[in-house]
């Protein structure tokens, strides 16, 4: 069984930094794209940043220049470095990944983590 587990959320003051991690575990054959989403209260979930297996990245305009997505393929882990945080970044952050499980290596499935709360407030 495949799982994604996020960590690194918390409370931070405006202008501060946090680093989120998301580790995939279980019977994994391969991981393609990985991404971070967020959902603020009363709003739809939105894509924050994505990264392909070879390291190509994309970001929502509101975080460009402040957030950096990266991954360590040897650890099946994706990271989100968040700098210059603003109150409007407050949300539950979720990671997802397109994973082919060992039992079905020819097919990819999208898995989600449970979410981690990020609160930016003074």
C-alpha positions as CSV (number, residue, x, y, z in Angstrom):
1,X,0.0,0.0,0.0
2,X,1.3,3.4,-0.9
3,X,1.1,6.4,1.5
4,X,2.1,10.1,1.3
5,X,2.9,11.7,4.6
6,X,3.5,15.5,4.9
7,X,5.3,17.3,7.7
8,X,6.7,20.7,8.4
9,X,3.6,22.8,8.8
10,X,3.0,25.2,11.7
11,X,2.5,28.8,12.8
12,X,4.8,31.4,11.5
13,X,4.9,35.2,11.5
14,X,4.5,37.2,8.2
15,X,7.9,37.3,6.4
16,X,9.0,34.0,7.9
17,X,9.8,30.7,6.3
18,X,8.7,27.1,6.5
19,X,9.8,23.9,4.7
20,X,7.3,21.3,4.0
21,X,8.2,17.7,3.3
22,X,6.2,14.9,1.8
23,X,7.5,11.3,1.8
24,X,6.0,8.5,-0.3
25,X,6.3,5.0,1.2
26,X,5.1,1.5,0.4
27,X,5.4,-0.8,-2.5
28,X,6.4,1.8,-5.1
29,X,7.8,1.0,-8.6
30,X,8.1,4.6,-9.9
31,X,7.0,8.1,-9.2
32,X,6.3,10.7,-12.0
33,X,5.0,14.2,-11.3
34,X,4.7,15.4,-7.7
35,X,3.0,18.6,-6.6
36,X,1.8,20.7,-3.7
37,X,-1.8,22.0,-3.4
38,X,-3.4,24.2,-0.8
39,X,-6.9,24.9,0.4
40,X,-7.9,27.9,2.5
41,X,-11.1,28.1,4.4
42,X,-14.0,28.7,2.1
43,X,-11.9,28.4,-1.0
44,X,-11.2,25.7,-3.6
45,X,-8.1,23.7,-3.5
46,X,-5.5,25.2,-5.8
47,X,-2.2,24.0,-7.3
48,X,0.7,25.8,-5.7
49,X,3.7,24.1,-7.4
50,X,4.5,21.0,-9.4
51,X,7.7,19.2,-10.4
52,X,8.3,16.5,-12.9
53,X,10.6,13.5,-12.4
54,X,13.4,15.2,-14.3
55,X,13.0,18.4,-12.2
56,X,11.0,20.8,-14.4
57,X,8.9,23.0,-12.2
58,X,5.8,25.3,-12.4
59,X,4.3,27.6,-9.8
60,X,1.1,29.6,-9.3
61,X,1.8,33.3,-9.9
62,X,1.1,34.3,-6.3
63,X,4.1,32.2,-5.0
64,X,6.6,32.8,-7.7
65,X,9.9,34.1,-6.3
66,X,8.9,33.1,-2.8
67,X,8.3,29.3,-2.9
68,X,10.6,26.6,-4.3
69,X,9.6,23.0,-5.0
70,X,12.2,20.3,-5.1
71,X,12.4,16.5,-4.9
72,X,14.8,13.8,-3.9
73,X,14.1,10.8,-6.0
74,X,16.3,8.5,-3.9
75,X,14.1,9.2,-0.9
76,X,10.7,9.4,-2.8
77,X,10.3,12.9,-1.2
78,X,9.1,16.2,-2.4
79,X,9.8,19.5,-0.6
80,X,8.3,23.0,-0.6
81,X,10.5,25.8,0.7
82,X,8.3,28.7,1.6
83,X,9.9,32.1,2.2
84,X,8.5,35.6,2.7
85,X,5.3,34.1,3.9
86,X,2.1,36.2,3.9
87,X,-1.2,35.8,5.8
88,X,-2.9,34.9,2.5
89,X,-0.6,31.8,2.4
90,X,-2.6,30.4,5.3
91,X,-4.1,27.1,4.3
92,X,-4.0,23.3,4.6
93,X,-1.2,22.2,2.2
94,X,-1.5,18.8,0.5
95,X,1.0,16.9,-1.6
96,X,0.2,14.5,-4.4
97,X,2.1,12.2,-6.6
98,X,1.6,10.0,-9.7
99,X,2.8,6.6,-8.6
100,X,3.0,3.2,-10.2
101,X,2.8,0.6,-7.5
102,X,5.0,-2.4,-7.6
103,X,2.1,-4.8,-8.1
104,X,1.0,-2.8,-11.2
105,X,4.1,-1.1,-12.6
106,X,2.5,-0.2,-15.9
107,X,-0.2,2.0,-14.5
108,X,0.1,5.3,-12.5
109,X,-2.3,6.4,-9.8
110,X,-2.6,9.7,-8.1
111,X,-2.1,9.6,-4.4
112,X,-2.8,12.4,-1.8
113,X,-1.3,13.1,1.6
114,X,-3.5,14.0,4.6
115,X,-2.5,17.6,4.6
116,X,-0.6,19.9,6.9
117,X,-1.7,23.2,8.3
118,X,0.3,26.4,7.6
119,X,-0.8,29.5,9.5
120,X,0.8,32.9,8.8
121,X,-0.1,35.3,11.5
122,X,1.4,37.8,13.9
